[in-house]
Amino acid sequence: MAVDTEYVPAETYVPDGDFEAFKWKDGRWVHVEKVFNVKLKDGEFPMDEKMLDEAGGANEQKLMEQTQKNIEKGKKTAQPAKKPA
């Protein structure tokens, strides 16, 4: 998938946080208008789970669980890429 950001016309082009893309499907490029459908408020950022406890220290249990998830995810996605038809 080829991804690019959208820009708001101003004196200089400023990214507005939206992304569009082209995805290879059935032997041709198909336009994807919105790549991400997540809406965040100002100052928020995407986060699956908090890795810190209330005191700001590392939550070792959560870190180990996330490490295992990442390892398993890496094993699933480590397959060779398919060539386009």
C-alpha positions as CSV (number, residue, x, y, z in Angstrom):
1,M,0.0,0.0,0.0
2,A,1.3,3.4,-0.9
3,V,0.3,6.0,1.8
4,D,0.4,9.8,1.6
5,T,-0.9,12.5,3.9
6,E,-3.4,15.2,3.0
7,Y,-2.4,18.8,3.2
8,V,-4.4,22.0,4.0
9,P,-3.7,24.8,1.5
10,A,-2.2,27.8,3.4
11,E,0.9,29.9,2.8
12,T,2.7,26.6,3.2
13,Y,1.1,23.2,3.0
14,V,0.4,21.8,6.4
15,P,-0.6,18.2,7.0
16,D,-4.2,17.9,8.5
17,G,-3.7,14.4,10.0
18,D,-5.7,12.5,7.3
19,F,-4.1,9.9,5.1
20,E,-5.1,8.5,1.8
21,A,-3.5,5.6,0.0
22,F,-3.5,3.3,-3.1
23,K,-3.8,-0.4,-2.5
24,W,-2.8,-3.1,-5.0
25,K,-6.0,-5.2,-5.6
26,D,-6.8,-7.6,-8.4
27,G,-3.9,-6.4,-10.6
28,R,-4.6,-2.7,-10.3
29,W,-4.2,0.2,-7.8
30,V,-7.4,1.1,-5.9
31,H,-7.7,4.4,-4.1
32,V,-8.3,4.3,-0.3
33,E,-9.8,7.6,0.8
34,K,-9.3,7.2,4.5
35,V,-6.6,4.8,5.8
36,F,-7.3,5.4,9.5
37,N,-10.7,5.9,11.0
38,V,-9.6,6.8,14.5
39,K,-10.5,10.3,15.8
40,L,-8.4,11.6,18.7
41,K,-8.9,14.8,20.7
42,D,-6.1,17.4,20.8
43,G,-3.3,16.1,23.0
44,E,-4.4,12.5,22.8
45,F,-2.3,9.8,21.1
46,P,-3.1,6.2,20.1
47,M,-2.2,3.7,22.8
48,D,-3.4,0.1,23.2
49,E,-2.7,-0.3,26.9
50,K,-0.9,1.7,29.5
51,M,2.6,0.4,30.1
52,L,3.2,2.5,33.2
53,D,1.5,2.2,36.6
54,E,-0.2,5.1,38.4
55,A,3.1,6.2,39.9
56,G,4.8,6.4,36.5
57,G,6.9,3.3,36.9
58,A,7.1,0.5,34.3
59,N,4.4,-2.2,34.7
60,E,6.6,-5.2,34.1
61,Q,3.7,-7.6,33.7
62,K,2.1,-5.5,30.9
63,L,5.5,-5.1,29.2
64,M,6.1,-8.9,29.2
65,E,2.5,-9.5,27.9
66,Q,3.0,-7.0,25.1
67,T,6.4,-8.4,24.2
68,Q,4.9,-11.8,23.8
69,K,2.1,-10.4,21.6
70,N,4.6,-8.6,19.4
71,I,6.7,-11.8,19.0
72,E,3.7,-13.8,18.0
73,K,2.5,-11.1,15.6
74,G,6.0,-11.0,14.0
75,K,5.9,-14.8,13.5
76,K,2.6,-14.5,11.7
77,T,3.7,-11.6,9.4
78,A,7.1,-13.0,8.6
79,Q,5.7,-14.8,5.5
80,P,7.2,-13.9,2.1
81,A,5.4,-11.2,0.3
82,K,3.2,-12.3,-2.6
83,K,4.1,-10.9,-6.1
84,P,1.4,-9.0,-7.9
85,A,-0.4,-10.9,-10.7
